């Protein structure tokens, strides 16, 4: 009986983990981010990226995947990534250099633009100045 309960618990846990992974892998759209921004009173950080942008890849790998940066972003911003090669940029924003980070308030007004690739410390300082 204990074995059956243990197996049931393990199977249920694996199913829940897979289900959560599926839900969290859903792409954040600008429209969804705007709604969340209004609900949570957080600005949007729109990241413009491109297919063959080596600076985007470097920024992702060396900065945006860092746990401190992830925490700072998740606590203070609603993050949206737009691939300018495949997607329309919201708010009529013209294609810019990539990566470019655009900060937008809950009403859809552009607060600031931050073009280029940054190191972790500099990027965190720049983010803190936008909180």
Phi and psi restraints in degrees (value plus and minus 20) as a CYANA .aco file:
   2 UNK   PHI     -82.4   -42.4
   2 UNK   PSI     -58.4   -18.4
   3 UNK   PHI     -84.0   -44.0
   3 UNK   PSI     -62.3   -22.3
   4 UNK   PHI     -84.5   -44.5
   4 UNK   PSI     -62.8   -22.8
   5 UNK   PHI     -84.9   -44.9
   5 UNK   PSI     -62.1   -22.1
   6 UNK   PHI     -82.8   -42.8
   6 UNK   PSI     -65.5   -25.5
   7 UNK   PHI     -83.4   -43.4
   7 UNK   PSI     -60.1   -20.1
   8 UNK   PHI     -82.0   -42.0
   8 UNK   PSI     -63.4   -23.4
   9 UNK   PHI     -83.2   -43.2
   9 UNK   PSI     -66.9   -26.9
  10 UNK   PHI     -82.5   -42.5
  10 UNK   PSI     -64.0   -24.0
  11 UNK   PHI     -81.9   -41.9
  11 UNK   PSI     -64.4   -24.4
  12 UNK   PHI     -82.4   -42.4
  12 UNK   PSI     -60.3   -20.3
  13 UNK   PHI     -84.2   -44.2
  13 UNK   PSI     -64.3   -24.3
  14 UNK   PHI     -82.4   -42.4
  14 UNK   PSI     -63.0   -23.0
  15 UNK   PHI     -81.4   -41.4
  15 UNK   PSI     -63.7   -23.7
  16 UNK   PHI     -84.0   -44.0
  16 UNK   PSI     -62.3   -22.3
  17 UNK   PHI     -82.5   -42.5
  17 UNK   PSI     -66.4   -26.4
  18 UNK   PHI     -82.0   -42.0
  18 UNK   PSI     -60.8   -20.8
  19 UNK   PHI     -83.6   -43.6
  19 UNK   PSI     -63.5   -23.5
  20 UNK   PHI     -84.7   -44.7
  20 UNK   PSI     -59.4   -19.4
  21 UNK   PHI     -82.5   -42.5
  21 UNK   PSI     -58.9   -18.9
  22 UNK   PHI     -85.2   -45.2
  22 UNK   PSI     -65.2   -25.2
  23 UNK   PHI     -85.1   -45.1
  23 UNK   PSI     -63.3   -23.3
  24 UNK   PHI     -93.0   -53.0
  24 UNK   PSI     -36.2     3.8
  25 UNK   PHI    -103.3   -63.3
  25 UNK   PSI     -23.9    16.1
  26 UNK   PHI     -83.5   -43.5
  26 UNK   PSI     113.7   153.7
  27 UNK   PHI     -90.2   -50.2
  27 UNK   PSI     113.6   153.6
  28 UNK   PHI     -98.8   -58.8
  28 UNK   PSI     102.1   142.1
  29 UNK   PHI    -116.7   -76.7
  29 UNK   PSI     142.8   182.8
  30 UNK   PHI     -81.9   -41.9
  30 UNK   PSI     -61.6   -21.6
  31 UNK   PHI     -81.6   -41.6
  31 UNK   PSI     -64.3   -24.3
  32 UNK   PHI     -85.9   -45.9
  32 UNK   PSI     -60.4   -20.4
  33 UNK   PHI     -83.2   -43.2
  33 UNK   PSI     -59.4   -19.4
  34 UNK   PHI     -83.5   -43.5
  34 UNK   PSI     -62.1   -22.1
  35 UNK   PHI     -82.9   -42.9
  35 UNK   PSI     -66.0   -26.0
  36 UNK   PHI     -84.6   -44.6
  36 UNK   PSI     -55.7   -15.7
  37 UNK   PHI     -81.4   -41.4
  37 UNK   PSI     -62.5   -22.5
  38 UNK   PHI     -87.2   -47.2
  38 UNK   PSI     -61.2   -21.2
  39 UNK   PHI     -88.1   -48.1
  39 UNK   PSI     -60.6   -20.6
  40 UNK   PHI    -122.6   -82.6
  40 UNK   PSI     -21.8    18.2
  41 UNK   PHI      34.4    74.4
  41 UNK   PSI      24.3    64.3
  42 UNK   PHI    -140.1  -100.1
  42 UNK   PSI     123.1   163.1
  43 UNK   PHI     -92.2   -52.2
  43 UNK   PSI     141.8   181.8
  44 UNK   PHI    -114.4   -74.4
  44 UNK   PSI     117.6   157.6
  45 UNK   PHI    -130.2   -90.2
  45 UNK   PSI      88.4   128.4
  46 UNK   PHI    -114.3   -74.3
  46 UNK   PSI      98.2   138.2
  47 UNK   PHI    -122.0   -82.0
  47 UNK   PSI      99.4   139.4
  48 UNK   PHI    -113.8   -73.8
  48 UNK   PSI     105.3   145.3
  49 UNK   PHI    -153.3  -113.3
  49 UNK   PSI     149.9   189.9
  50 UNK   PHI    -161.1  -121.1
  50 UNK   PSI     140.2   180.2
  51 UNK   PHI     -72.5   -32.5
  51 UNK   PSI     -75.7   -35.7
  52 UNK   PHI    -125.8   -85.8
  52 UNK   PSI      12.8    52.8
  53 UNK   PHI    -106.7   -66.7
  53 UNK   PSI      84.4   124.4
  54 UNK   PHI     -88.0   -48.0
  54 UNK   PSI     -49.0    -9.0
  55 UNK   PHI     -93.0   -53.0
  55 UNK   PSI     -51.0   -11.0
  56 UNK   PHI     -85.5   -45.5
  56 UNK   PSI     -65.9   -25.9
  57 UNK   PHI     -82.5   -42.5
  57 UNK   PSI     -63.8   -23.8
  58 UNK   PHI     -82.9   -42.9
  58 UNK   PSI     -64.0   -24.0
  59 UNK   PHI     -83.6   -43.6
  59 UNK   PSI     -63.4   -23.4
  60 UNK   PHI     -78.9   -38.9
  60 UNK   PSI     -72.0   -32.0
  61 UNK   PHI     -87.1   -47.1
  61 UNK   PSI     -65.1   -25.1
  62 UNK   PHI    -113.5   -73.5
  62 UNK   PSI     -39.7     0.3
  63 UNK   PHI    -143.8  -103.8
  63 UNK   PSI     -78.8   -38.8
  64 UNK   PHI     -90.1   -50.1
  64 UNK   PSI     -39.5     0.5
  65 UNK   PHI    -108.3   -68.3
  65 UNK   PSI     -24.8    15.2
  66 UNK   PHI     -90.6   -50.6
  66 UNK   PSI     116.0   156.0
  67 UNK   PHI     -82.1   -42.1
  67 UNK   PSI     -59.3   -19.3
  68 UNK   PHI     -82.4   -42.4
  68 UNK   PSI     -63.5   -23.5
  69 UNK   PHI     -86.2   -46.2
  69 UNK   PSI     -64.9   -24.9
  70 UNK   PHI     -76.9   -36.9
  70 UNK   PSI     -64.2   -24.2
  71 UNK   PHI     -84.4   -44.4
  71 UNK   PSI     -66.9   -26.9
  72 UNK   PHI     -78.8   -38.8
  72 UNK   PSI     -64.0   -24.0
  73 UNK   PHI     -85.3   -45.3
  73 UNK   PSI     -68.7   -28.7
  74 UNK   PHI     -86.8   -46.8
  74 UNK   PSI     -51.2   -11.2
  75 UNK   PHI     -97.8   -57.8
  75 UNK   PSI     -44.6    -4.6
  76 UNK   PHI    -142.5  -102.5
  76 UNK   PSI     -32.0     8.0
  77 UNK   PHI    -160.2  -120.2
  77 UNK   PSI     138.8   178.8
  78 UNK   PHI    -122.5   -82.5
  78 UNK   PSI      94.6   134.6
  79 UNK   PHI    -115.2   -75.2
  79 UNK   PSI     115.0   155.0
  80 UNK   PHI    -154.7  -114.7
  80 UNK   PSI     114.0   154.0
  81 UNK   PHI    -129.4   -89.4
  81 UNK   PSI     112.2   152.2
  82 UNK   PHI    -141.9  -101.9
  82 UNK   PSI     100.8   140.8
  83 UNK   PHI    -104.0   -64.0
  83 UNK   PSI      88.3   128.3
  84 UNK   PHI     -88.2   -48.2
  84 UNK   PSI     -34.9     5.1
  85 UNK   PHI     -99.6   -59.6
  85 UNK   PSI     -42.3    -2.3
  86 UNK   PHI    -142.4  -102.4
  86 UNK   PSI     -40.1    -0.1
  87 UNK   PHI    -144.5  -104.5
  87 UNK   PSI     134.6   174.6
  88 UNK   PHI     -98.1   -58.1
  88 UNK   PSI     118.7   158.7
  89 UNK   PHI    -105.0   -65.0
  89 UNK   PSI     109.3   149.3
  90 UNK   PHI     -88.3   -48.3
  90 UNK   PSI     146.7   186.7
  91 UNK   PHI      43.7    83.7
  91 UNK   PSI      -1.3    38.7
  92 UNK   PHI      47.3    87.3
  92 UNK   PSI      -1.0    39.0
  93 UNK   PHI     -87.7   -47.7
  93 UNK   PSI     113.4   153.4
  94 UNK   PHI     -98.3   -58.3
  94 UNK   PSI     130.2   170.2
  95 UNK   PHI     -77.4   -37.4
  95 UNK   PSI     113.0   153.0
  96 UNK   PHI    -143.8  -103.8
  96 UNK   PSI    -196.4  -156.4
  97 UNK   PHI     -83.2   -43.2
  97 UNK   PSI     135.1   175.1
  98 UNK   PHI    -140.5  -100.5
  98 UNK   PSI     120.8   160.8
  99 UNK   PHI     -98.6   -58.6
  99 UNK   PSI     131.7   171.7
 100 UNK   PHI    -152.4  -112.4
 100 UNK   PSI     117.0   157.0
 101 UNK   PHI    -131.6   -91.6
 101 UNK   PSI     104.0   144.0
 102 UNK   PHI    -137.3   -97.3
 102 UNK   PSI     107.6   147.6
 103 UNK   PHI    -123.0   -83.0
 103 UNK   PSI     108.0   148.0
 104 UNK   PHI    -149.1  -109.1
 104 UNK   PSI     115.8   155.8
 105 UNK   PHI    -100.9   -60.9
 105 UNK   PSI     157.3   197.3
 106 UNK   PHI     -87.9   -47.9
 106 UNK   PSI     -31.8     8.2
 107 UNK   PHI    -115.7   -75.7
 107 UNK   PSI     -20.8    19.2
 108 UNK   PHI      68.2   108.2
 108 UNK   PSI      -4.0    36.0
 109 UNK   PHI    -112.5   -72.5
 109 UNK   PSI     112.1   152.1
 110 UNK   PHI     -91.1   -51.1
 110 UNK   PSI     103.5   143.5
 111 UNK   PHI    -111.3   -71.3
 111 UNK   PSI     -62.9   -22.9
 112 UNK   PHI    -185.3  -145.3
 112 UNK   PSI     142.5   182.5
 113 UNK   PHI    -145.4  -105.4
 113 UNK   PSI     121.6   161.6
 114 UNK   PHI    -152.4  -112.4
 114 UNK   PSI      69.6   109.6
 115 UNK   PHI    -100.6   -60.6
 115 UNK   PSI     129.4   169.4
 116 UNK   PHI      85.3   125.3
 116 UNK   PSI     155.7   195.7
 117 UNK   PHI    -123.5   -83.5
 117 UNK   PSI     122.3   162.3
 118 UNK   PHI    -153.0  -113.0
 118 UNK   PSI     137.8   177.8
 119 UNK   PHI     -98.5   -58.5
 119 UNK   PSI     146.7   186.7
 120 UNK   PHI     -77.7   -37.7
 120 UNK   PSI     -72.0   -32.0
 121 UNK   PHI     -81.5   -41.5
 121 UNK   PSI     -68.2   -28.2
 122 UNK   PHI     -82.4   -42.4
 122 UNK   PSI     -62.3   -22.3
 123 UNK   PHI     -85.5   -45.5
 123 UNK   PSI     -61.7   -21.7
 124 UNK   PHI     -83.5   -43.5
 124 UNK   PSI     -59.8   -19.8
 125 UNK   PHI     -82.1   -42.1
 125 UNK   PSI     -63.7   -23.7
 126 UNK   PHI     -84.1   -44.1
 126 UNK   PSI     -59.2   -19.2
 127 UNK   PHI     -83.9   -43.9
 127 UNK   PSI     -66.1   -26.1
 128 UNK   PHI     -80.0   -40.0
 128 UNK   PSI     -53.9   -13.9
 129 UNK   PHI     -90.1   -50.1
 129 UNK   PSI     -31.8     8.2
 130 UNK   PHI    -126.6   -86.6
 130 UNK   PSI     -14.8    25.2
